[in-house]
Amino acid sequence: MISIRRLGAIGRTYRHLNRYQRIIRILFKYGFDDLVEGLRIDQYLETGLKMINRKPREEIEKHSRPERFRMALEELGPTFIKLGQVLSTRPDLIPPRYLYEFAKLQDNVPPFTFAEVEEIFLAETGKKPNELFQEFSEKPMAAASIGQVHRGRLQDGKEVVIKVQRPNIENVIAVDLEILAHLASLMEQYLEELQGHRPSAVVDEFARSLSLEIDYMVEVANIQRFAQQFKSNKNIYVPLVYADLSTERILTMEYVDGIKTSKVDVLRSKGYDLQLIAERGADLVMEQIFVHGFFHGDPHPGNIFILPDNVICFLDFGMMGRLSRQDREDFTDLMFSIVMKNDRRITDGVLSITTQFGKVDHDALSRDLGDLLGRYMYLPLKDLQAGKILQELLELVQRHKLSIKPNLYLMIKALSTIEGLGLMLHPDLELITLAEPYIKKVKAERMRLGRLAEEISETGGEYLEFIREVPEEVRGILRQLRAGRMKIEFEHLGVGKLSKSLDQVSNRIAFAIVLAAQIIGSSLIILSDIPPKWKGIPVIGLAGFLVAGVMGFWLLLSIIRHNRM
């Protein structure tokens, strides 16, 4: 598991300093000098910043700010690419225009050598690839920032693909995470508009998710769970995963020879039923979401192959979404309210799937939701695109200081992606019509007698436990009051910045007092004419004035540098 060691001051090691300077150079290159200066990184990298050209190239300035941010993340490497991909699923943290741009992030990088692949196999399994596999291709099929993929053949002749993690990638990521943690602390200190988003907590959460992603055994578990969900469904094929030939840095799974869904002409020429494929794909994603609550988080064309008999095969199980039963029910309630055109319930439904980061005007929200739905409710079903409606809903709630919960946004993104893919295969695809049976099923499940009995039993048990615990808790409080040991703690939010400012003020006052005392003491020594002397002036007094001058210049420089004149 990757850990973050907080950087009190950058430059603990040359490696950190060198990487930090590269990050700053790239930010300047893409025109983010305002961000660097706003974070006051010059306090930590003063010498490094002198070597950096602050003027972005003219061709860079032709791109929008979100585009430049995405380009910078791609150049910064695997950690920052993964950060952008994670942020692309977090509408609570970044504006929609950045969400769309970060979703385009790519990490095409040169492959590493076969000698390094052999070293990883020896470290992980104690054997070389040719000892474990009948065949192992030295040239990779594809390479990305975290790992690369090789073709191979098992001892029994079955074809497989083997994903191998890049050498030393964990150390690279650890260094970048330390730097990100330091940048997050600067954001909390200097950028007031970001303090509510708690950047340090976001980096901690990102570190945990990235630790899971670079552990290939987590992906093994995802594949096995996904396969279990659809074990009786003949319309989907889940590749076999070989857990005995997989480790944290090596993943071995069945090779699938299929056709990418993006190759529409090839599918059509080979006689595949494009309408059936589109409907099956949408149906399978909705079953993952509404029935199982465990779904493929990135069902883009490169991750879905079509096999004979129009069977659909999902690939790459690194990004999976999870929804609780309550999440699924809240979303279906919203969809049902939209179908029934119940404005009040629609507003309540939107509030149930969002979190607030400011004061919400319920009347204005209800009015804007009514306007949004009014543009779509009377259109024919074939003209309704769920993805477009959901994206407009996302922009609307952000205007009202609301944010869709991250797991629900990932679900919305998955639905939008599969709808876009389905429309490419079959332009008349009606995702809303296909979703209707699943919405009804969730609603019916809530009213099932067995479910009601189960909930009543759980709630009754919780109330009974509460009643049992209350007397003892009350007795404990009374005992503390009687003994005079009752303590009430208050947390003062926003005091940290004030406390730091007071510390700076008091430190400067103390520094100024010492400086004044130094000048007065030196003056008294000179007036007392105490030897030794230089040209008739006491040397100790001169030295005191020199020290006072240095201290005064240092204090003035500090005040100017922090814009506190």
N, C-alpha and C positions, 0 to 999 in steps of 0.2 A: 504493500500500500504506500502510495506517495505521500510524503508529509511536507508541510510548509513550515520552514524555519523563518520566522519573521526577520526582516532586515531592518535593524535599527538605523544603520547607515550603509548605503551601498558601497561596495568596494572592499568587502571583507576578503575576497580573493580576486586575483587577476581575471579568472574565468568569469565571474559575475560582472566585473567592471567592463570587460571587453564585450560581453553580450549586451549589457545595458546600453553601452554606447552605440552598438549596432541598431538596437531598437529605436533609440532616439534619432539616429541618422535616417532611418526609414520613415519615421513619423514626419521629420522635416522634409524629406524628399516628396512626400505626398501632401504637403501643405498643411500639416497639423502643428505648426509652430505655436499657434495660440493655445493649444492644449498643453504642450510642453511648458510654455511660459506660465500658464495658469496653475500648473502643478508645482511650479518653482523647483524643478529638478536641478537647476543650476547650482543649488545649494549642495548637491551630492555629486554632481559630475561637472564641476566648473571647468576643469582642464579639458575634459572630453568635448564639451560643447563649443569650445573655441575652434575646434577643427571642423565643425559642421557648417555646411552652407545652409543658411536659413531661407533661401529663396527656392520655392518649388519650381520644377521645370515647367515650361510653358505648356507642353503637351499634357502634363498631369492636370493643369488647371482647367482643361477642357471638360473634364469629367465632374459629375456631381460629387458632393461630399460623401454620400453613402457609397458610391462607386469607388472613390479613392480609399475609403476605409476598408472596403472589401479587398482591394488590390494590396493595401499595406499588410493586411492580415495574411494573405497568401504568401507574400514575400517574407514575412516574419517566421513562417514555418509551422510545424505540426501542432504545437500547443495553441498558438493563436488561431489557426484554422479551426481546430476543434472548439475553441472558445466562441468563435463566430458562429459555428454550426449550432452550438448549444443556445446562444443568444437568439438565433433565428427562430427558436421555439418559445421565446420568452417575451410576449407582448407587454408583460408587466414591467419590463426593464428598458426596452428600446422602442422608438417610434416605428410605425408600419413601414415607412420607406426604407428603413434599415433592415427590417425583417425580410422584406422581399429580396434585398440585395445580398444579405448574408446567406440566404438559401441557395445562392449560386456558387458558393465557395467550392473550389476544387483544390485537390492536393496532388497533382501529378508531379512526381519527382523522379530523378534517376534511380535505378535499382542499385542495391548493394551487391557485393561480389559473392560468388558461390563459396569461396573460402570462409567468408563470414557466416554464411548459412550453415556450413559444417560445424563451425565453432559453437553456434547456438544449439545445434542438435546435440553435440557432445556435452554441453553444459546442462541441457534439459533432460536428456535421455541416457547419456553415457555412450551413445552410439552415433555413427555417421548415417546420413540419409540412405546410402546404398546398402547399409546393413539392415535397415527397417523396411525398405521398399524394394520390390523387384525392379522398378524403374523410378528414376527421379530426374526430371528435367533441370539441367543446370541454369538454363535461361528462363527467367520468370515470365509468366503470362501478363502480369500487370504489377505496377509498383505504386505505392501511395506513401504518405508521410509516416504512417505508423508501421506498416509492414508491406510485404509483397507476396504474390501468389505463384506457386509452381505446380506444374502437372506432375502426376506420379501414378504408379501402379502398385497395388498391394501384392503380397506374396501369392494370393489366390487368383490374381489376374484382374481384379476389379480396378477400374480407373478412379482416381481421386484427385482432389486439389488440396494443396497444403499451403496454408497461410503462415508465414514466418515473420516474426516481429523484428523490426530494425535493431541492429546492435546499439547498445548504450542509449536507447530512446528514453528509458526511464530517467536516466540522469539528466538528459537534455530537458525533459519535461519538468523535472524537479527544480532545475535552475530557473526556468521560465516562470514557474509557479511562484517561486520566491520573489522574483521581480514583480510579477503581477500583484502579489500580496503587498509589496511596498507601494506600488502605484495606487492600489486601492486605498491604502491608509492615507496617501496624499490627497486623493479625491475626497475622502471624508473630512480632511482637514481644511482644504482650500476651495472645494466646489460645493457650495451650499445646495445647489439644485439636485445634487446626486446623493446627498447625505441620507435622505429618506429611503433610498434604495439599498442602503447598507452594502457598498461595494465589497468590503472585506468578507461579509457573509456569502456574497455571490461567488467570490473566488474560492472560499472554503468548499462551497457546494460543488463548484466546477471541478475542484481537485478530487473530490470523492467520486464524481461521475466519470472523470477521466481515468481514475484508478481502476474502475470497473471495466471500462472499455479496453484498456490495454491488458486486461486479464482475460485471455481467450477461453478460460474455463467457464466464465460467465456466459459467453456466447454459446458454448456447448449446452449449458443448462437452458438457455432461451430456446434453442433449436429443439431440444427434447420436450420442453413444455409445449411448444407450438405444434409439434408432431402429435402429441397426445391429444390436443384439442380437436384435431381433424383426422384421427385415426380411422374413422368409419366413413369419411367423405371421399368419394372417388373423383371428385372434380378438382382436387388439389393434391399436389405432390410436394412433400417436404424431404429434402435430401438427407440421406443417412449421415450421421456424424459419428466418427470413430473416437470415442472418449479415451480408449487405451492408447491411441496414437496422438493424443492431444495433451498439451500442457498449458501453463500460463502464457507461454510465448510461441506455441505451435498449435495450429488448428487443422485437423485433417477431416475432410468430409467428402462425400460422394461427388464425383464429377457428373454434371448434368449437361447433356447435349440438347439444348433447346434453341428456340428462336426468340430474340428480344421482342418485346411488345412494340417497340418503336419501329420495327421493320414491317410496316403495314403491307407494303407491296409484296414482300416475300411471303408473308402469311396468306395474302389473297391468292398469289400464284400457286401456292401449295394446297389450296382448297380448304383452308381453315374457315370456320364460321365466325366472322369478326363480331357480329352482334351478340352471339352466344358468349364469346370470350369477354366482351365488354360487360355484359350483365353478370357473368360468373365472377369476374374480378371485383365488381362493386359489391356483389352479394357476399363474397368471402370476407371482404374488409369490414362490412357492416356486421357480419356474424362475429368477427374478432372483437369488434367494439361493443356491440350491444348484448351479446350473449356471454362471451368469455371475459371481457374486460382486460384482455391482454392482446395487443395488436402491433403489427409491423408499423414502426414510426416513420418509415421512408419508402413507401411503395412506388418509387419512380420507375420509368421504363427499364433502366439498367438492372433493377433488382427483381424483375418479373420476367420469367421465361415461359414460353408456350410449348407444351409437349404434344405428341400425337393424341388424337381424340379430344382436342381443345382443353386439355388438362393444364391447369395453371400451377407454376412452380415459383415460390418466393425464395429469394436469396438474400444474404447479408443480414444477419439477425443481431447486429451490434446495437442498433437503436430501436428499442421496443418501448411501447407505451402501456401504461397501466391505469385502469379506471376502477374506482370502488363502485359498489352497487349504488351508493347514494349519488355518485357523479353521473352514472348512467341514467338514473331516474330523474335527476334534475334536468339533464339535457333533453330527455324525452318529454318531460313536462313542458319545456319551452317549445319544442317542436309541435306538440299537441295544441298548445295555446295559439300558436301561429296558424295552424290549420283551422282552428275554431274561430279565429279572428277576435279573440278576447283580449282587448288592449290592456286591461288591468293585470290579467294573469301573465301576459307577455312581459310586462315590466317586472313583475315579481320573479318570473323565470330568468330574466337577464340578470337580476340582482343575485339570484341563487348560484349562478355559474361564474360570478365575478367577485373580485375583491376591491374595496374602495381605497384610494390613496388621496382622498380629498372630500370636501363636502359635495353631496350629490343633490341636485335639484330634481326631485322625482317627477314633478309636473312637466318640466322641460324634457326629461328623458322619455317619458311616456309619449309626449307630442312628437319627438323626433323618431321614436320607434314606429309610431303610427304612420308618419310620412314615408319612412323607409319601406314598410310593408305595403303601403298603399301603391307603391310603384310596381309591385310584383304580384299582389294577390289576385288580380283579375287577368293576368296573362295566361295563355294556354300552358299546360304542363311542359310541353316540349320546348318552350321558350324560357323556362325557369332553370337557372344554373345554381345549384346549392353552393358551390364554391364561391361564386361571385357574391351571393347574398351574405354568406358567412364573413367574407372579407370586408364587406361594407359594414356589417354589424360590428366587426372588430374596430374599425376606424371610428364608428359612432360611440362605442362605449369608452374609448380612450378620450374623446372630446369631453365626456362627462366624468372624467377622473375615476374611471373604472378600469379594471384589467381582468381579462379572462384568465382563469387559473391555468398554469402551465400545462398540466396533463390534459385538460380539455382543449387547449389550443393545439397541442400536438395531434389530438384526435381530429380537430377541424382541418389541420394541415394535411393529415392523411386522407381525409374525405375529399378535400379539394384536389389533391394530387391524383387520386384514383379516378375522380370524375373527369379531370382533364385528359387522363390516359384513355378512359372509356369513350369520351367524345371524339378522340382521335381515331378510334377504331369504329365507332358507330355514332354519327352525329346526332341521332335522335334518341340517345340514351337519356332516360328520365330518372335521375338518382333519387329524387324525392318520392316517386312512385315505388321504387325498389325498397326504400327505407320504411315505407308504411307498415308492412307486416312486422318488422322488428320493433317499431315504436309501439304497436298494439300488443306485441308479446311482452314487452317490459311493463306496460300498463296492466296487462292481465296478471302477470306474475305478482305484482304488488297486491292484488286483491285475492290471490289464491288463499283458500282456507288454511292450508298447511303453513303458508308464509305468515298469515295473520296470527295463527296460534304460536308460531315460533317467536314472533316479535313480542306478543303479549307475555309469553313465558320469560323471555330475556328481560323485558322491562320490569315485570313483576319481581324477578330475582334481584335486579339492581335496586329496586325500591326497598325490598326486604333487607338487603345488605346495608343499605343506607340507614334504615331505621335501627338496625342492630348497632351500627357504628356511632350514631349521633350521641347517645348518652355518654359513652366513654370519651368522645371528643370534647363534649361540654364539661365533663368532670376534669379533664386535663387542663382546659382553659381556666376553670375556677381554681384549680390547685396552683397554677402559675400566678394568678391574680392574688391569691391569699399569701403566697410566699414572696410577692413583690418581684417576680422574675418575668413578668409579661413584657415582651418587646414588640414594638411596631416599627417596621422598616419602611422608609420612603425612598423611592428612586427619583432623583432629579434629572430629567431628560434635558439635554442641551447645555448642561453646566460645564461639560468637559472643555469646550472651546473657551468659555469665559475664564475657567480656572487656569488654562494655559496662558491666556492673555494677561491675567493678573500675575502669574509667575514671571512672565517676560518683563512686565512693568516693574515689579519689585526687584528683579535682578538688575535691571538698568539703573534703578534708583540707588541700590546698594553699590553698584559699580561706580556711579557718579560720586557717591559719598567718599568711597575709597580714593577716587581720582582727586577730589578736592582736598582730602587729607594729605595725599601725596604732595600736592602743590604747596599747601601751607607748611608742611613739615620741611620740604626742601627749602622754602623761603627762609624759615627760621634758622636752618643750618647755615645758609649763606650769610645771613645777617650776624650770626654768632661768630663768624670768621674762624671756624674750626678747621685745623689742618687734617689731612694733607691738602695742598692747594695746587691749582694749575693756573698760571698767569694771575695769581692773586685771588682766585675764586676757589672756595672749598669744593673738592672733587666729589664728595658725597652729595652735596647739594646739586651739583651739575648732573650727576647720575640720576638723582631723584626727578629732576626736571625732564630728563631724557625719557625715563620710564613713564612719567605722566604724559608726555607728548605722544608716545606710542599708544598708551591706553586711550587717550582722547581721540586719536585718529581712528583707532579700532572701533570705539563706540560710535563715532560719526559714520563710519563706513557701514556698520551694521544697521544703523537707522535708515540710511539712504537705500541700502540694498533691499530692505523689507518695506520700502515705501511708507515709512512711518514719520516723515518729517512734519 
